[in-house]
Each structure stands twice: as C-alpha cells, then as structure tokens.
Amino acid sequence: MVSINRNAKFSIGQVVRHRLFPFRGVIFDVDPTFNNTEEWWLSIPEDVRPRKDQPFYHLLAENDETTYEAYVSEQNLLEDNSGEPVRHPQIPDFFGELSGAMYSQKDSLKH
C-alpha cells in the first residue's frame, strides 16, 4: 500500500505562482484533497489535469489583466519570491503586512 503525504507544502498567507499559467496569488484556504465539482475537474485538459489526492489551494489571484479567486493543486504551484504585493482587493480583508513572500494573518481570522 502506498502512503500519501497530505501535509500541505504551502501556507495560508504565502504568495505563490502557477507553474504553467501566468498568474500568482496569496493562499487564503487549503483543502487536504480535491474538494470541487467533478465538472470543474473534467474541464481541465487531460494532459495537465492534476491528481485529486493532494492539497488544493484557494488563492486571491491576479494576472496582468484582472484579479480573481483561483483553485489550484499543489503540483501546479511554486513559491513566488519576487517580494511584490498581490493587488487583489480582498487581501486587506484577510491579511496584514507582506513580509518577503508571506502576508501576516489578521488576528481575528487565525484558528
């Protein structure tokens, strides 16, 4: 039997970028495994469709044109060490200051 490591590699507040597509964002929630619709998962082209048995991250995301929320598998994320803030308008609702590649969590939202 194969053991699956479900410990998340990335943390809430961390700035990350997508491995394949030109967007980045800050993590505001983590699912230990895939927790979205089958329709959403099947809409991803099969040659780049991620495994379901890994952490998935909710991002306040941005690209060159807009800001939005994204749901991304761990295998498709990389650390973003640019030090640049993410410009998503909801960041102040969740986070405080940016330090390096990590936003501080607001005290009222910490578990």
VEXTIMI-766848 format. One record per atom (N, C-alpha, C): residue number from 1; x, z, y; atom name. Coordinates in Angstrom, 3 decimals. Atoms other than C-alpha are relative to their C-alpha. Layout:
<atoms>
NUM | X | Z | Y | CA
...
</atoms>
This chain:
<atoms>
1 | 0.839 | 0.000 | -1.184 | N
1 | 0.000 | 0.000 | 0.000 | CA
1 | 0.883 | 0.000 | 1.246 | C
2 | -0.759 | 0.123 | -1.235 | N
2 | 1.273 | -0.960 | 3.455 | CA
2 | -0.549 | 0.997 | 1.018 | C
3 | 0.398 | -0.946 | -1.043 | N
3 | 1.215 | 1.724 | 6.120 | CA
3 | 0.017 | -0.713 | 1.344 | C
4 | 0.096 | 0.627 | -1.314 | N
4 | 0.082 | 0.560 | 9.540 | CA
4 | 0.211 | 1.062 | 1.070 | C
5 | -0.284 | -0.920 | -1.099 | N
5 | 1.502 | 2.266 | 12.600 | CA
5 | -0.969 | -0.300 | 1.142 | C
6 | 0.981 | 0.217 | -1.056 | N
6 | -1.369 | 2.660 | 15.066 | CA
6 | 0.366 | 0.744 | 1.277 | C
7 | -0.426 | -0.639 | -1.236 | N
7 | 0.629 | 4.544 | 17.688 | CA
7 | 0.210 | -1.071 | 1.065 | C
8 | -0.104 | 0.968 | -1.077 | N
8 | 0.338 | 2.701 | 20.975 | CA
8 | 1.418 | -0.032 | 0.565 | C
9 | -1.340 | 0.201 | -0.550 | N
9 | 3.596 | 1.263 | 22.280 | CA
9 | 0.013 | 0.190 | 1.516 | C
10 | 0.108 | -0.075 | -1.454 | N
10 | 2.379 | 1.216 | 25.890 | CA
10 | -0.936 | 1.137 | 0.391 | C
11 | 0.730 | -1.180 | -0.474 | N
11 | 0.801 | 3.969 | 28.012 | CA
11 | -0.959 | -0.337 | 1.131 | C
12 | 0.904 | 0.129 | -1.138 | N
12 | -2.069 | 4.345 | 30.430 | CA
12 | 0.824 | 0.186 | 1.274 | C
13 | -0.753 | -0.014 | -1.255 | N
13 | -0.694 | 3.622 | 33.895 | CA
13 | 1.191 | -0.934 | 0.002 | C
14 | -1.178 | 0.865 | 0.088 | N
14 | 2.054 | 1.318 | 32.639 | CA
14 | -0.334 | -1.425 | 0.438 | C
15 | 0.134 | 1.392 | -0.420 | N
15 | 2.500 | -2.114 | 34.226 | CA
15 | 0.600 | -0.874 | -1.098 | C
16 | -0.409 | 0.900 | 1.078 | N
16 | 2.716 | -4.868 | 31.613 | CA
16 | -0.305 | -1.442 | 0.399 | C
17 | 0.317 | 1.414 | -0.210 | N
17 | 2.658 | -8.644 | 31.459 | CA
17 | -0.311 | -0.633 | -1.343 | C
18 | 0.364 | 0.688 | 1.236 | N
18 | 1.233 | -11.064 | 28.919 | CA
18 | 1.179 | -0.824 | -0.481 | C
19 | -1.126 | 0.704 | 0.620 | N
19 | 3.735 | -12.597 | 26.527 | CA
19 | -0.149 | -1.518 | 0.105 | C
20 | 0.225 | 1.451 | 0.028 | N
20 | 2.123 | -16.079 | 26.555 | CA
20 | -0.582 | -0.570 | 1.292 | C
21 | 0.737 | 0.518 | -1.153 | N
21 | -0.004 | -16.379 | 29.686 | CA
21 | 0.471 | 0.675 | 1.291 | C
22 | -0.561 | -0.501 | -1.261 | N
22 | 0.893 | -15.912 | 33.384 | CA
22 | -0.884 | 1.030 | 0.704 | C
23 | 0.662 | -1.091 | -0.697 | N
23 | -0.777 | -12.606 | 34.175 | CA
23 | 0.638 | 1.321 | -0.368 | C
24 | -0.534 | -1.347 | 0.188 | N
24 | 0.131 | -8.959 | 34.469 | CA
24 | -1.084 | 0.984 | 0.379 | C
25 | 0.999 | -0.984 | -0.352 | N
25 | -1.736 | -5.715 | 34.890 | CA
25 | 0.463 | 1.408 | -0.317 | C
26 | -0.275 | -1.407 | 0.282 | N
26 | -1.875 | -1.949 | 34.603 | CA
26 | -1.019 | 0.463 | -1.042 | C
27 | 0.847 | -0.468 | 1.096 | N
27 | -3.267 | -0.304 | 31.463 | CA
27 | -0.856 | 1.169 | 0.482 | C
28 | 0.870 | -1.117 | -0.357 | N
28 | -6.326 | 1.873 | 32.072 | CA
28 | -0.723 | 0.599 | -1.200 | C
29 | 0.578 | -0.564 | 1.225 | N
29 | -7.514 | 2.403 | 28.471 | CA
29 | 0.647 | -0.685 | -1.195 | C
30 | -0.609 | 0.530 | 1.230 | N
30 | -6.306 | 1.878 | 24.889 | CA
30 | -0.962 | 0.228 | -1.159 | C
31 | 0.729 | -0.117 | 1.265 | N
31 | -8.197 | 1.182 | 21.656 | CA
31 | 1.031 | -0.019 | -1.121 | C
32 | -1.002 | -0.025 | 1.075 | N
32 | -6.239 | 2.117 | 18.483 | CA
32 | 0.008 | -1.269 | -0.855 | C
33 | 0.122 | 1.294 | 0.676 | N
33 | -7.508 | -1.097 | 16.845 | CA
33 | -1.024 | -0.824 | 0.778 | C
34 | 0.934 | 0.917 | -0.656 | N
34 | -9.616 | -4.077 | 17.917 | CA
34 | -1.386 | 0.618 | 0.109 | C
35 | 1.323 | -0.572 | -0.222 | N
35 | -12.911 | -2.944 | 19.452 | CA
35 | -0.769 | -0.868 | 0.991 | C
36 | 0.737 | 0.942 | -0.824 | N
36 | -14.534 | -6.022 | 20.936 | CA
36 | -0.890 | -0.804 | -0.945 | C
37 | 0.921 | 0.756 | 0.846 | N
37 | -17.046 | -8.579 | 19.644 | CA
37 | 0.741 | -1.027 | -0.859 | C
38 | -0.543 | 1.045 | 0.871 | N
38 | -16.362 | -10.966 | 16.800 | CA
38 | 0.013 | -1.340 | 0.745 | C
39 | 0.071 | 1.232 | -0.796 | N
39 | -17.453 | -13.772 | 19.139 | CA
39 | 1.209 | -0.117 | 0.928 | C
40 | -1.167 | 0.001 | -0.890 | N
40 | -14.705 | -12.778 | 21.620 | CA
40 | 1.254 | -0.332 | -0.793 | C
41 | -1.199 | 0.205 | 0.814 | N
41 | -12.079 | -12.664 | 18.870 | CA
41 | 0.091 | -1.447 | -0.489 | C
42 | 0.006 | 1.377 | 0.501 | N
42 | -13.125 | -16.042 | 17.430 | CA
42 | 0.185 | -1.031 | 1.105 | C
43 | -0.188 | 0.937 | -1.113 | N
43 | -12.982 | -17.624 | 20.902 | CA
43 | 1.480 | -0.241 | 0.301 | C
44 | -1.442 | 0.166 | -0.194 | N
44 | -9.192 | -17.193 | 20.846 | CA
44 | 0.498 | -1.062 | -0.972 | C
45 | -0.512 | 1.032 | 0.920 | N
45 | -7.427 | -20.269 | 19.434 | CA
45 | 0.730 | 0.636 | -1.180 | C
46 | -0.514 | -0.603 | 1.223 | N
46 | -6.464 | -19.535 | 15.828 | CA
46 | 1.520 | 0.130 | -0.013 | C
47 | -1.467 | -0.048 | 0.036 | N
47 | -2.769 | -20.327 | 16.367 | CA
47 | 0.587 | 1.118 | 0.862 | C
48 | -0.483 | -1.128 | -0.814 | N
48 | -2.498 | -17.491 | 18.934 | CA
48 | -0.904 | 1.232 | -0.141 | C
49 | 0.936 | -1.118 | 0.191 | N
49 | -5.286 | -15.179 | 17.679 | CA
49 | 0.754 | 1.213 | -0.545 | C
50 | -0.736 | -1.195 | 0.442 | N
50 | -3.932 | -11.621 | 17.357 | CA
50 | -0.641 | 0.667 | -1.217 | C
51 | 0.518 | -0.841 | 1.078 | N
51 | -4.299 | -9.311 | 14.376 | CA
51 | -0.915 | 1.058 | 0.595 | C
52 | 0.916 | -1.043 | -0.473 | N
52 | -7.101 | -6.758 | 14.677 | CA
52 | 0.542 | 1.406 | -0.241 | C
53 | -0.485 | -1.323 | 0.428 | N
53 | -5.102 | -3.889 | 13.119 | CA
53 | 1.164 | 0.502 | 0.850 | C
54 | -1.022 | -0.450 | -0.940 | N
54 | -3.083 | -2.996 | 16.213 | CA
54 | -0.700 | 0.510 | 1.249 | C
55 | 0.620 | -0.441 | -1.251 | N
55 | -3.707 | -1.294 | 19.543 | CA
55 | -0.367 | -1.185 | 0.900 | C
56 | 0.436 | 0.956 | -1.012 | N
56 | -5.628 | -3.278 | 22.157 | CA
56 | -0.129 | 0.763 | 1.314 | C
57 | -0.105 | -0.651 | -1.290 | N
57 | -5.269 | -2.513 | 25.850 | CA
57 | -0.974 | -0.611 | 1.004 | C
58 | 0.852 | 0.408 | -1.113 | N
58 | -7.715 | -2.663 | 28.751 | CA
58 | 0.876 | 0.003 | 1.253 | C
59 | -0.863 | 0.141 | -1.176 | N
59 | -5.920 | -3.944 | 31.846 | CA
59 | -0.803 | -0.297 | 1.259 | C
60 | 0.395 | 0.480 | -1.316 | N
60 | -6.677 | -4.144 | 35.523 | CA
60 | 1.028 | -1.078 | 0.298 | C
61 | -0.944 | 1.114 | 0.044 | N
61 | -5.126 | -7.591 | 35.659 | CA
61 | -0.038 | -0.865 | 1.251 | C
62 | -0.097 | 0.954 | -1.098 | N
62 | -4.003 | -10.191 | 38.158 | CA
62 | 0.787 | -1.219 | -0.460 | C
63 | -0.842 | 1.187 | 0.113 | N
63 | -2.731 | -13.743 | 38.181 | CA
63 | 0.163 | -0.537 | 1.420 | C
64 | -0.247 | 0.519 | -1.349 | N
64 | -1.812 | -15.991 | 41.092 | CA
64 | -1.277 | -0.219 | 0.803 | C
65 | 1.240 | 0.333 | -0.690 | N
65 | -5.473 | -16.718 | 41.897 | CA
65 | -0.951 | 1.171 | 0.207 | C
66 | 1.070 | -0.990 | -0.036 | N
66 | -7.525 | -13.598 | 41.205 | CA
66 | 0.383 | 1.297 | -0.711 | C
67 | -0.138 | -1.237 | 0.774 | N
67 | -7.903 | -10.088 | 39.799 | CA
67 | -1.208 | 0.109 | -0.931 | C
68 | 1.053 | -0.101 | 1.009 | N
68 | -9.988 | -9.192 | 36.744 | CA
68 | 0.392 | 1.066 | -1.003 | C
69 | -0.331 | -0.886 | 1.107 | N
69 | -10.152 | -6.963 | 33.664 | CA
69 | 0.330 | -0.862 | -1.207 | C
70 | -0.425 | 0.734 | 1.190 | N
70 | -8.383 | -8.138 | 30.504 | CA
70 | 0.065 | 0.945 | -1.192 | C
71 | -0.082 | -0.743 | 1.265 | N
71 | -8.389 | -7.003 | 26.865 | CA
71 | 1.067 | -0.701 | -0.826 | C
72 | -1.172 | 0.676 | 0.555 | N
72 | -5.017 | -7.703 | 25.246 | CA
72 | 0.582 | 0.798 | -1.164 | C
73 | -0.635 | -0.629 | 1.155 | N
73 | -3.417 | -6.993 | 21.868 | CA
73 | 1.418 | 0.422 | 0.330 | C
74 | -1.363 | -0.484 | -0.217 | N
74 | -0.176 | -5.056 | 21.718 | CA
74 | 1.040 | -1.092 | -0.223 | C
75 | -0.990 | 1.035 | 0.312 | N
75 | 1.647 | -8.033 | 20.167 | CA
75 | 0.174 | -0.994 | 1.143 | C
76 | -0.075 | 0.958 | -1.100 | N
76 | 0.942 | -10.043 | 23.327 | CA
76 | 0.389 | 0.625 | 1.340 | C
77 | -0.423 | -0.646 | -1.242 | N
77 | 2.213 | -7.526 | 25.882 | CA
77 | 1.489 | 0.277 | 0.012 | C
78 | -1.402 | -0.347 | -0.259 | N
78 | 5.658 | -6.970 | 27.344 | CA
78 | 0.032 | 0.929 | 1.205 | C
79 | -0.177 | -0.835 | -1.185 | N
79 | 6.896 | -4.373 | 29.811 | CA
79 | 0.219 | -0.895 | 1.210 | C
80 | -0.265 | 0.684 | -1.260 | N
80 | 6.848 | -5.546 | 33.417 | CA
80 | 0.852 | 0.939 | 0.839 | C
81 | -0.928 | -0.853 | -0.737 | N
81 | 9.879 | -4.078 | 35.140 | CA
81 | 0.306 | -0.534 | 1.397 | C
82 | -0.235 | 0.594 | -1.322 | N
82 | 9.502 | -6.024 | 38.389 | CA
82 | -0.039 | 1.043 | 1.115 | C
83 | 0.160 | -1.004 | -1.048 | N
83 | 8.599 | -2.851 | 40.329 | CA
83 | -1.047 | -0.375 | 1.032 | C
84 | 1.021 | 0.467 | -0.942 | N
84 | 5.916 | -4.849 | 42.125 | CA
84 | -1.346 | 0.630 | -0.336 | C
85 | 1.320 | -0.559 | 0.275 | N
85 | 2.496 | -3.199 | 42.515 | CA
85 | -0.977 | -1.079 | -0.476 | C
86 | 1.082 | 0.895 | 0.418 | N
86 | -0.539 | -4.759 | 40.845 | CA
86 | -1.048 | 0.083 | 1.093 | C
87 | 0.880 | 0.020 | -1.177 | N
87 | -3.027 | -5.831 | 43.523 | CA
87 | -1.491 | 0.134 | -0.334 | C
88 | 1.406 | -0.144 | 0.387 | N
88 | -6.257 | -5.151 | 41.583 | CA
88 | -0.680 | 1.053 | 0.884 | C
89 | 0.644 | -0.923 | -0.936 | N
89 | -8.789 | -3.474 | 43.938 | CA
89 | -0.456 | 1.329 | -0.615 | C
90 | 0.443 | -1.245 | 0.627 | N
90 | -9.791 | -0.802 | 41.369 | CA
90 | 1.148 | 0.965 | -0.303 | C
91 | -1.133 | -0.878 | 0.303 | N
91 | -6.288 | 0.653 | 40.990 | CA
91 | -0.124 | 1.366 | 0.685 | C
92 | 0.128 | -1.320 | -0.620 | N
92 | -6.921 | 3.416 | 43.581 | CA
92 | -1.075 | 0.888 | -0.647 | C
93 | 1.029 | -0.781 | 0.689 | N
93 | -9.974 | 4.488 | 41.524 | CA
93 | 0.573 | 0.764 | -1.196 | C
94 | -0.576 | -0.563 | 1.219 | N
94 | -7.756 | 5.289 | 38.517 | CA
94 | 1.358 | 0.666 | 0.211 | C
95 | -1.410 | -0.356 | -0.078 | N
95 | -4.213 | 5.761 | 39.741 | CA
95 | 0.447 | 0.380 | 1.402 | C
96 | -0.661 | -0.354 | -1.241 | N
96 | -1.969 | 7.223 | 42.402 | CA
96 | 1.158 | -0.946 | 0.255 | C
97 | -1.186 | 0.758 | -0.380 | N
97 | 1.535 | 6.090 | 43.302 | CA
97 | 0.626 | -0.764 | -1.175 | C
98 | -0.793 | 0.772 | 0.964 | N
98 | 3.588 | 3.437 | 41.498 | CA
98 | 1.439 | 0.477 | 0.073 | C
99 | -1.408 | -0.397 | 0.085 | N
99 | 6.999 | 4.646 | 40.337 | CA
99 | 0.638 | -0.822 | -1.105 | C
100 | -0.592 | 0.905 | 0.990 | N
100 | 9.056 | 1.954 | 38.619 | CA
100 | -1.080 | -0.890 | -0.589 | C
101 | 1.013 | 0.809 | 0.686 | N
101 | 6.729 | 0.375 | 36.036 | CA
101 | -1.183 | 0.853 | -0.435 | C
102 | 1.051 | -0.920 | 0.427 | N
102 | 4.277 | 3.299 | 35.862 | CA
102 | -0.757 | 0.546 | 1.207 | C
103 | 0.844 | -0.640 | -1.001 | N
103 | 1.349 | 4.383 | 38.001 | CA
103 | -0.309 | 1.417 | -0.463 | C
104 | 0.409 | -1.360 | 0.351 | N
104 | 0.588 | 8.102 | 38.119 | CA
104 | -1.520 | 0.017 | -0.142 | C
105 | 1.437 | -0.132 | 0.189 | N
105 | -2.848 | 9.023 | 36.799 | CA
105 | -0.546 | 1.015 | 0.982 | C
106 | 0.658 | -0.975 | -0.864 | N
106 | -5.242 | 10.745 | 39.149 | CA
106 | -0.343 | 1.212 | -0.838 | C
107 | 0.250 | -1.242 | 0.735 | N
107 | -5.651 | 14.387 | 38.113 | CA
107 | -1.410 | 0.056 | -0.567 | C
108 | 1.381 | -0.080 | 0.444 | N
108 | -9.425 | 14.009 | 37.815 | CA
108 | -0.275 | -0.868 | -1.228 | C
109 | 0.201 | 0.898 | 1.129 | N
109 | -9.007 | 11.308 | 35.135 | CA
109 | 0.834 | 0.342 | -1.210 | C
110 | -0.857 | -0.357 | 1.130 | N
110 | -6.395 | 12.938 | 32.907 | CA
110 | -0.814 | 0.730 | -1.059 | C
111 | 0.717 | -0.637 | 1.117 | N
111 | -7.609 | 14.023 | 29.480 | CA
111 | 0.667 | 1.309 | -0.360 | C
</atoms>
